[in-house]
Amino acid sequence: MSFTFTEPTIFYELSYETAKIAHKKGLYNTWVSNGYTNKEPIRKIAPYLDAVTIDFKGSGEEKFLKEFSDVPSNKPIYEALKEYKKVGVHIEITDLIVPQIGDSMEELKKLVKWIRENLGEETPFHILKFFPTYLVRDLPMTPIETLEKAYEIAKSEGLKYVYLGNLEGEKNNTYCPKCGKLLIVRAMMETLENKIKKSKCPFCGKLIKGLWGQ
């Protein structure tokens, strides 16, 4: 069960009580969050929260956050991420690359380095394409070349599971970081094939980080 769109901490009490019921029924619970969360509510929901995706925009650059998200500092987000890791919640990161105002490759590199050093190199990292809509229609879609460059930077900085998350193609698939074999084939949000067995690569036995329900 996924709590998302809108921010799950806005309806924290409801998500907490619902997550408890879902766990009793044998379901996984996930949040998609902006990460601006204190430690206490993270600790409270941790026994019932299996995974969280923290959704960065513009690689979490402070100037971008202040101007377009009314967030005074990105520090609470990083502290929350450390807390999620501490309490054992599976973490994934998304980064929406916004042309002209949130597409700095230096900022992306800083974010990737922080993820590797604080959360681990096997933290899944999803690079997302921006589409003009609603109140932001005056910017173009993120060029494929920009997304490809971001992908290569994330890989070169040592992250093992990097994806172009809302695009078709092989960079939306999962490969074993040890032997390189194709493990999961995806078409956008749909899983077409999953070869992972008992949370491991069937070819080399490498443990594949994630929640596989096996």
Buried (B, 14 or more C-beta within 10 A) or exposed (E): BEBEEEBBBEEBEEBBEBBEEBBEEEEBBBBBBBBBBEBEBBEEBBEBBBBBBBBBBBBBBBEBBEEBBEBEEBEBBBBBBBBBBEBEBBBBBBBBBBBEBBBBBEBBBBBBBBBBEEBBBBBBBBBBBBEEEEEEEEBEEBEEEBBBBBBEBBBEBBBBBBBBBBBEEEBBBBBBBBEEEEBBBBEEEEEEEEBBBEBBBEBEEBEBBBEEEE
